[in-house]
Amino acid sequence: MLGEPQAVDLDPLDLESALLRAAVGDYAAEAAVLLLADSGHWLPRLQGAGLITIALDADAADGGPWAAVQWADLDGALRRGAIAGSGGQLRLLRAAASLAEGQPLDLADLTAGLDREELVLLLAALSHAAGSHEHDDGEGTSAGPVVPWPLRD
């Protein structure tokens, strides 16, 4: 690969790994990435629209790239039609942006427009962002997340 690395050069798993590498330790940012990845819709679209940037880190233990969604550019991309989705998919994108960057979100609108699968993803993201996967049961063992991430196909 010549020149600067581009997000479009990464396969889906490598892209998700690069996004998580940059988010690790910030539960809300991790939840945003996992919400986008688990939805199955957004990462390829954001990648194709140039809304994900990557950077190489020679000091990284695995030598892999870091990636970031350009959250501030989402509204413009949606207005231009560079990215699109169903009502529920758009709500999940907004939820991810709110988790990652604190963008305002109307919870009544958000929850009213989700189907059951999307609601499970949202609840898992909120559970992760709250750090429930790190909580213990009071006896020193992990209580597990309040709402676990669903298994992927």
Long-range contacts (C-beta under 8 A, 24 or more apart in sequence): 5-54, 5-55, 5-56, 5-65, 6-54, 7-47, 7-50, 7-52, 7-53, 7-54, 7-67, 8-47, 8-48, 8-50, 10-47, 10-54, 10-65, 10-67, 12-43, 12-44, 14-64, 14-65, 15-43, 15-47, 15-52, 15-67, 16-43, 17-64, 18-54, 18-64, 18-65, 18-66, 18-67, 19-43, 19-52, 19-67, 19-68, 19-69, 21-60, 21-64, 21-65, 21-66, 21-67, 22-66, 22-67, 22-68, 23-100, 27-128, 27-129, 27-130, 27-131, 28-99, 28-100, 28-129, 29-99, 29-100, 30-128, 30-129, 31-96, 31-99, 31-125, 31-126, 31-128, 31-129, 32-69, 32-96, 32-97, 32-99, 32-100, 32-125, 33-69, 33-96, 33-100, 34-124, 34-125, 34-128, 34-149, 35-92, 35-95, 35-96, 35-99, 35-121, 35-122, 35-124, 35-125, 36-69, 36-92, 36-93, 36-96, 38-121, 38-124, 38-149, 38-150, 38-152, 39-89, 39-92, 39-118, 39-121, 40-152, 41-85, 41-89, 41-92, 42-83, 42-85, 42-89, 42-92, 42-93, 42-96, 45-83, 45-84, 45-85, 46-83, 49-77, 49-82, 49-83, 51-77, 51-82, 51-83, 69-96, 69-100, 71-97, 71-100, 71-101, 71-103, 72-101, 87-113, 88-113, 88-114, 88-115, 88-118, 89-118, 91-118, 92-118, 92-121, 92-122, 95-122, 95-125, 96-125, 99-125, 99-129, 117-150, 120-147, 120-150, 121-149, 121-150, 123-147, 124-148, 124-149, 124-150
